[in-house]
Amino acid sequence: MTRPSHIDDAEWQARVDLAACYRLVARLGLDDMVYNHISMRVPGRPGEFLLNPYGLLFEEITASSLVRIDLQGRKLEDTPYDVNAAAFVIHGAIHESRHDALCVLHTHSDASVAVSAQAEGLLPLSQFAMRFYQRQAFHGYEGVAIDLDEQTRLVRDFAQHPVMLLRNHGLLTVGRTVGEAFMLLYYFERAARIQLQMQAAAAGGAGPIVAPPHAVCEHAARQFWEQHGDILVAGEREWPGLMRKLRRDTPPGTPAHDD
């Protein structure tokens, strides 16, 4: 699809990446009908963001259908699509407080909700989970997140963590790139599912679960976050391959193939 004349190259690439992220989340089965949100800063436009059009399924979202909004969730362009302004109570607070939050991703997957209700959240029971060892934040459930005064507490609880469990609600990840936000979701989801399977097996008589000691868990976490001479940002290697896969799997000639 030809880039619209009013959108520059940088914004168009951001739109393509964000639309791809929505579609990948849908392919993993982590979407929630027309709810949940993934937001992204607009390059070169401080205080402006891209958000999904309210009413489209994640698998339907394209680069051109994404809506440009401000921190209050107000539309900044002429578009036939609406946005769920209330959704930006969460996203706006994080974007405004975290300069590293180029992309903010929020899901309600079964595994993340189940783990969010456990006292210690994600446990260090798999290599997938080690990335988040003592690097997960928690925010207590306060009802549907539409009250503006909750923003202060969201920001306080998230601090500088890469992910936050919203108790009894779901998961938030932030990324310096779209790819990082997506891969943090992917790794957390794998770890959460493994944890629940282990706990179910243990409850069924498989025996106690073995977890590595603190020193080993912390060492593994540092390997993920502080490695040198290799890729530091999750998604740098994976994201181009994921984009190629989406294009291969989308029939040529359809609007979503290049949009």
Order of alpha helices (4+ residues) and beta strands (2+ residues): alpha-beta-beta-beta-alpha-beta-alpha-alpha-beta-alpha-beta-beta-alpha-alpha-alpha
